[in-house]
């Protein structure tokens, strides 16, 4: 599993013009089954996405297409985990 930790490079108010495009980008990968959980940080300074069934190269390629990254609004810290336990309902994290 990969955690994609997104941090804004600009104040959150400056990402509003690209938020819908970013969410569409997330939906594409969620619909494919690779993004299994995610959402904005509270307070809103970035976001996190859990990705499964992919390689680091795939994740890096996808990140380069995120409108937030394309427009220089955010950057990602990608971390890989070996999920050895997932509670009921979270089994997809072991994918």
C-alpha positions in Angstrom: 0.0 0.0 0.0 1.1 3.5 -0.7 0.2 6.6 1.2 0.2 9.7 -1.0 0.6 12.6 1.3 -0.3 15.9 -0.5 0.9 19.2 0.9 0.0 22.5 -0.6 2.8 24.7 -1.8 0.5 27.7 -1.7 -2.3 28.9 0.7 -5.4 26.6 0.4 -7.4 29.5 -1.0 -5.2 29.5 -4.1 -6.1 25.9 -5.0 -9.8 26.5 -5.5 -9.6 26.9 -9.3 -8.1 23.4 -9.6 -10.0 21.6 -6.9 -12.7 20.1 -9.2 -10.1 19.0 -11.7 -8.1 17.4 -8.9 -11.2 15.6 -7.6 -11.9 14.3 -11.2 -8.3 13.0 -11.3 -8.9 11.2 -7.9 -12.2 9.7 -9.2 -10.5 8.1 -12.2 -8.1 6.3 -9.9 -10.7 5.5 -7.3 -13.0 4.0 -10.0 -10.1 1.8 -11.2 -9.9 0.4 -7.6 -6.4 1.7 -7.0 -7.3 4.7 -4.7 -9.2 3.0 -1.8 -9.4 5.9 0.7 -8.5 9.5 0.9 -9.6 13.0 1.8 -8.5 16.4 2.9 -6.6 17.1 6.0 -8.3 19.0 8.8 -7.5 21.9 8.9 -7.2 22.1 5.1 -3.4 22.0 4.4 -3.3 19.1 2.1 -4.8 15.6 1.8 -4.0 11.9 1.9 -4.7 9.0 -0.5 -4.3 5.3 0.1 -3.4 3.4 -3.1 -3.2 -0.4 -3.5 -2.3 -2.8 -6.3 0.1 -0.4 -8.0 3.9 0.1 -8.3 5.8 3.2 -7.1 6.5 4.0 -10.8 2.7 4.0 -11.5 2.0 6.2 -8.5 4.7 8.7 -9.5 3.4 8.8 -13.1 -0.1 9.4 -11.8 1.0 12.2 -9.4 2.6 14.0 -12.3 -0.8 14.3 -13.9 -2.6 15.6 -10.8 -3.8 19.2 -11.7 -2.5 20.4 -8.3 1.0 19.2 -9.3 0.7 20.3 -12.9 -0.1 23.9 -11.8 2.6 24.0 -9.0 0.0 24.1 -6.2 1.1 21.0 -4.3 3.6 18.3 -3.9 3.4 14.7 -2.7 5.4 12.7 -0.2 4.9 9.0 -1.2 5.4 6.3 1.4 5.1 2.6 0.9 3.7 0.2 3.6 3.4 -3.5 4.0 -0.1 -3.8 5.6 0.0 -6.9 7.7 -3.3 -6.3 9.5 -6.5 -4.7 8.3 -9.7 -4.7 10.4 -13.1 -5.6 9.1 -14.0 -3.4 6.1 -10.4 -2.4 5.5 -9.2 -5.5 3.7 -8.6 -3.6 0.5 -5.6 -1.9 2.2 -3.8 -5.2 2.0 -4.1 -5.3 -1.8 
